Amino acid sequence: MAVLTERARAKVNLTLHVRGRRADGYHDLESLVAFAECADGLSLAPADQLSLKVTGPRGAECGSLDDNLVLKAARQLGERMSPLTTGTFALDKQLPAAAGIGGGSADAAAALRLLARANGIGRDDPRVVDAARASGADVPVCLHSSACVMSGVGASIAPLAMPQLPCVLINPGVPVATRDVFAALGLEPGQTAAGASMAWPGPSASADQWLAAIHSGRNDLEPAALRLQPVIGDVLGGLTRADGCLLARMSGSGATCFGLFRDAAAAAWAARRLNADHPRWWIVASALS
């Protein structure tokens, strides 16, 4: 087997509507999800045993390798497919952890795509999809890794044809625990939230039509995350004031926020200005699709 490589693209929740809390305690969601060009890198090299090496500027944020989602996903697939060709994973960690952009989930999904290729099966193979679901709520959508609507507890995915949207992503360097944010919502098991499902533009829709549709949505976790980490408000304010920013919103459970821009040049200029003002924040100009 030759060395195989994949990109684990950052997941961005352009909208995130909480539809209620199920009797089992999980929350039902409806989210428009897109993926950024910024990504972790993951490779799989031939080896007798499954293992993982981590490098990159964010490698220290990964914690114990025994708990890493890359290995968890590989083991989940191994339980469903025998024999399974594995090897040594090498993770180049570029994305911040606990940031609301699915860094660990994207890594796990990239691992499953690599294993599918190494074993001559498709990423849509039921065993791969089932392993993704068992690895974490965001892993199935990251397995898809392109624009879609994610609903329920993450297992229902409907692909969408969305044009590239220039953006700036900012994480202020504070962790936000997803569990704490959902707890702050205060929904009781069995409680539902009002609101109809969103209707999204068709395949030939323009970027302006998509921007209008996204603007009509919201992130229901944003107010709770703001109470837990008020610096998120500073990030949103900085993006909103940036020249050319059309919409600023938090992604997922935070603390990463995104700003949508009309063109890549405006996004790049805003990222440079914001980075000069906040050199300790993680700031990147990218594009979502």
C-alpha positions as CSV (number, residue, x, y, z in Angstrom):
1,M,0.0,0.0,0.0
2,A,1.3,3.4,-0.9
3,V,1.1,6.3,1.5
4,L,-2.4,7.8,1.3
5,T,-3.4,11.4,2.2
6,E,-6.6,13.2,3.0
7,R,-7.5,16.8,4.1
8,A,-9.7,17.1,7.2
9,R,-11.6,20.3,6.4
10,A,-13.0,22.6,9.1
11,K,-16.7,22.2,9.5
12,V,-18.7,25.5,9.8
13,N,-22.4,25.6,10.9
14,L,-23.8,28.5,8.8
15,T,-27.1,28.0,10.7
16,L,-27.9,25.8,13.7
17,H,-31.5,25.5,14.8
18,V,-32.3,23.5,17.9
19,R,-35.6,21.7,17.3
20,G,-36.0,20.2,20.7
21,R,-34.6,17.7,23.2
22,R,-35.4,14.0,22.9
23,A,-36.4,11.8,25.7
24,D,-33.0,10.2,25.7
25,G,-31.4,13.6,26.4
26,Y,-30.0,14.3,22.9
27,H,-30.9,17.4,21.1
28,D,-32.5,17.4,17.6
29,L,-30.8,19.9,15.3
30,E,-31.2,21.3,11.9
31,S,-28.0,22.9,10.5
32,L,-26.7,24.2,7.2
33,V,-23.1,22.9,7.2
34,A,-20.3,23.9,4.9
35,F,-16.6,23.1,4.9
36,A,-13.6,25.5,4.7
37,E,-10.5,25.2,2.7
38,C,-8.4,25.3,5.9
39,A,-7.8,21.8,7.2
40,D,-5.8,19.3,9.1
41,G,-3.7,16.9,7.1
42,L,-3.9,13.2,7.6
43,S,-1.9,10.4,6.0
44,L,-1.9,6.6,6.3
45,A,1.3,4.7,5.7
46,P,1.8,0.9,5.6
47,A,2.6,-0.7,9.0
48,D,1.9,-3.9,10.9
49,Q,-0.1,-2.3,13.6
50,L,-2.5,0.6,14.0
51,S,-0.8,3.7,15.4
52,L,-1.0,7.5,15.3
53,K,1.6,10.3,15.2
54,V,0.7,14.0,15.7
55,T,2.6,17.0,14.6
56,G,1.7,20.6,13.6
57,P,1.2,23.8,15.5
58,R,-1.9,22.5,17.3
59,G,-0.6,19.1,18.1
60,A,-0.4,19.8,21.8
61,E,-4.1,20.4,21.9
62,C,-4.9,16.8,20.9
63,G,-4.4,15.5,24.4
64,S,-3.9,11.7,24.9
65,L,-3.5,9.8,21.7
66,D,-5.4,6.9,23.2
67,D,-8.5,9.1,23.2
68,N,-8.0,10.5,19.7
69,L,-10.9,10.2,17.4
70,V,-8.7,9.0,14.5
71,L,-7.9,5.8,16.4
72,K,-11.5,5.5,17.7
73,A,-12.9,5.7,14.2
74,A,-10.3,3.1,12.9
75,R,-11.2,0.7,15.7
76,Q,-14.9,1.2,15.0
77,L,-14.4,0.3,11.4
78,G,-12.3,-2.7,12.5
79,E,-15.2,-4.0,14.5
80,R,-17.3,-4.0,11.4
81,M,-14.8,-5.2,8.8
82,S,-12.4,-8.0,9.2
83,P,-9.7,-8.2,8.1
84,L,-9.0,-4.4,7.9
85,T,-5.9,-3.0,6.4
86,T,-4.7,-0.2,8.7
87,G,-1.2,1.3,9.4
88,T,0.4,4.4,10.8
89,F,-1.7,7.6,10.7
90,A,0.2,10.9,10.7
91,L,-1.9,13.9,11.7
92,D,-0.7,17.5,10.9
93,K,-2.8,19.4,13.4
94,Q,-3.6,22.9,12.1
95,L,-7.2,23.5,13.4
96,P,-7.9,24.6,17.0
97,A,-9.5,22.0,19.3
98,A,-12.8,22.4,21.1
99,A,-13.6,25.3,18.7
100,G,-17.0,24.5,17.2
101,I,-15.5,23.6,13.8
102,G,-15.4,19.8,14.2
103,G,-11.6,19.5,14.2
104,G,-11.5,16.1,15.8
105,S,-14.6,14.9,14.0
106,A,-13.0,16.0,10.6
107,D,-9.9,14.0,11.5
108,A,-11.9,10.9,12.3
109,A,-13.8,11.2,9.1
110,A,-10.6,11.6,7.1
111,A,-9.3,8.5,8.8
112,L,-12.4,6.6,7.6
113,R,-11.9,7.9,4.1
114,L,-8.3,6.8,4.1
115,L,-9.2,3.3,5.4
116,A,-11.9,3.0,2.8
117,R,-9.4,3.7,0.1
118,A,-6.8,1.4,1.6
119,N,-9.4,-1.4,1.7
120,G,-10.9,-0.9,-1.7
121,I,-14.4,0.2,-0.5
122,G,-16.3,3.5,-0.9
123,R,-16.8,6.1,1.8
124,D,-20.5,5.4,1.4
125,D,-20.1,1.7,2.3
126,P,-22.6,1.0,5.1
127,R,-19.8,-0.2,7.3
128,V,-17.9,3.1,7.0
129,V,-21.1,5.1,7.5
130,D,-22.0,3.0,10.6
131,A,-18.4,3.4,12.0
132,A,-18.7,7.2,11.5
133,R,-22.0,7.3,13.5
134,A,-20.4,5.3,16.3
135,S,-17.4,7.6,16.4
136,G,-19.3,10.9,17.2
137,A,-22.3,13.0,16.3
138,D,-20.3,15.3,13.8
139,V,-18.3,12.5,12.1
140,P,-21.0,11.5,9.6
141,V,-21.3,15.1,8.2
142,C,-17.5,15.4,8.2
143,L,-17.3,12.1,6.2
144,H,-19.4,13.9,3.5
145,S,-17.2,17.1,3.8
146,S,-19.2,19.3,1.5
147,A,-22.3,21.6,1.9
148,C,-25.4,19.8,3.2
149,V,-28.2,20.0,5.7
150,M,-27.6,18.0,8.8
151,S,-30.6,17.1,10.9
152,G,-31.7,15.0,13.9
153,V,-28.7,14.1,16.0
154,G,-26.3,14.3,13.0
155,A,-27.1,11.1,11.1
156,S,-29.5,12.6,8.5
157,I,-27.6,14.4,5.8
158,A,-29.0,16.0,2.6
159,P,-26.3,17.3,0.2
160,L,-26.7,20.8,-1.3
161,A,-25.1,22.5,-4.3
162,M,-23.8,25.8,-2.8
163,P,-21.3,28.2,-4.4
164,Q,-18.1,29.0,-2.7
165,L,-18.5,31.7,-0.1
166,P,-15.4,33.7,0.9
167,C,-15.0,33.9,4.7
168,V,-12.9,34.7,7.7
169,L,-12.7,32.3,10.6
170,I,-11.7,33.4,14.0
171,N,-11.1,31.5,17.3
172,P,-10.1,33.6,20.3
173,G,-8.3,30.8,22.0
174,V,-10.9,29.9,24.6
175,P,-12.4,26.4,24.8
176,V,-16.2,26.0,24.9
177,A,-17.5,22.7,26.1
178,T,-20.4,21.6,23.9
179,R,-22.1,19.9,26.9
180,D,-22.0,23.1,28.8
181,V,-23.6,25.1,26.0
182,F,-26.4,22.7,25.5
183,A,-27.0,22.6,29.2
184,A,-27.3,26.4,29.2
185,L,-30.2,26.1,26.8
186,G,-32.3,24.6,29.5
187,L,-34.4,22.4,27.4
188,E,-36.0,19.5,29.3
189,P,-36.2,15.9,27.8
190,G,-39.2,15.8,25.5
191,Q,-39.4,19.5,25.1
192,T,-39.7,20.8,21.5
193,A,-38.9,24.2,20.0
194,A,-41.2,26.1,17.6
195,G,-40.1,26.8,14.0
196,A,-40.4,25.4,10.5
197,S,-37.6,23.9,8.6
198,M,-35.6,26.2,6.4
199,A,-35.9,26.2,2.6
200,W,-32.6,26.5,0.8
201,P,-31.8,27.8,-2.7
202,G,-31.6,25.4,-5.7
203,P,-28.5,24.3,-7.6
204,S,-28.4,27.3,-9.9
205,A,-28.9,29.9,-7.1
206,S,-26.4,32.8,-6.9
207,A,-24.1,33.6,-4.0
208,D,-26.4,36.6,-3.1
209,Q,-29.4,34.3,-2.9
210,W,-27.5,32.0,-0.6
211,L,-26.3,34.9,1.6
212,A,-29.9,36.0,1.9
213,A,-31.1,32.6,2.9
214,I,-28.3,32.1,5.5
215,H,-29.0,35.6,6.9
216,S,-32.6,34.5,7.6
217,G,-31.3,31.7,9.8
218,R,-29.5,31.8,13.2
219,N,-27.4,29.8,15.6
220,D,-29.5,28.9,18.7
221,L,-26.4,28.1,20.7
222,E,-24.8,31.5,20.2
223,P,-26.6,33.3,23.2
224,A,-25.7,30.5,25.6
225,A,-22.1,30.4,24.4
226,L,-21.8,34.2,24.8
227,R,-22.9,33.9,28.4
228,L,-20.2,31.3,29.0
229,Q,-17.4,33.1,27.0
230,P,-18.2,36.8,26.5
231,V,-15.1,37.2,24.3
232,I,-17.2,35.6,21.5
233,G,-19.0,38.9,21.4
234,D,-15.7,40.7,20.8
235,V,-15.0,38.3,17.9
236,L,-18.4,38.9,16.4
237,G,-18.0,42.7,16.8
238,G,-14.6,42.6,15.1
239,L,-16.0,40.7,12.1
240,T,-19.1,42.8,11.9
241,R,-17.1,46.0,11.7
242,A,-14.6,44.7,9.1
243,D,-14.9,46.2,5.7
244,G,-16.9,44.0,3.3
245,C,-18.3,41.7,6.0
246,L,-21.9,40.7,5.0
247,L,-22.7,38.4,7.9
248,A,-21.0,37.4,11.2
249,R,-22.1,34.4,13.3
250,M,-20.8,31.8,15.6
251,S,-20.2,28.2,14.3
252,G,-21.4,25.2,16.2
253,S,-21.1,25.5,20.0
254,G,-18.2,28.0,19.6
255,A,-16.0,29.7,20.2
256,T,-15.0,30.0,16.5
257,C,-17.0,32.6,14.6
258,F,-17.2,33.2,10.8
259,G,-17.7,36.3,8.7
260,L,-19.0,36.0,5.1
261,F,-17.5,38.4,2.6
262,R,-18.4,39.3,-1.0
263,D,-15.0,38.3,-2.4
264,A,-11.8,36.7,-1.5
265,A,-9.8,39.9,-1.6
266,A,-12.1,41.5,1.1
267,A,-11.8,38.5,3.3
268,A,-8.0,38.4,3.0
269,W,-7.7,42.1,3.8
270,A,-10.1,41.7,6.8
271,A,-8.1,38.8,8.1
272,R,-4.8,40.8,7.9
273,R,-6.3,43.8,9.8
274,L,-7.9,41.6,12.5
275,N,-4.7,39.6,13.0
276,A,-2.8,42.9,13.5
277,D,-5.3,43.9,16.2
278,H,-5.5,40.4,17.8
279,P,-2.2,38.5,17.2
280,R,-3.1,35.8,19.7
281,W,-6.3,34.8,18.0
282,W,-6.5,32.1,15.3
283,I,-7.6,34.0,12.2
284,V,-7.7,32.7,8.7
285,A,-9.2,33.8,5.4
286,S,-10.8,30.9,3.6
287,A,-13.8,29.8,1.5
288,L,-16.7,27.7,2.3
289,S,-18.4,25.1,0.0
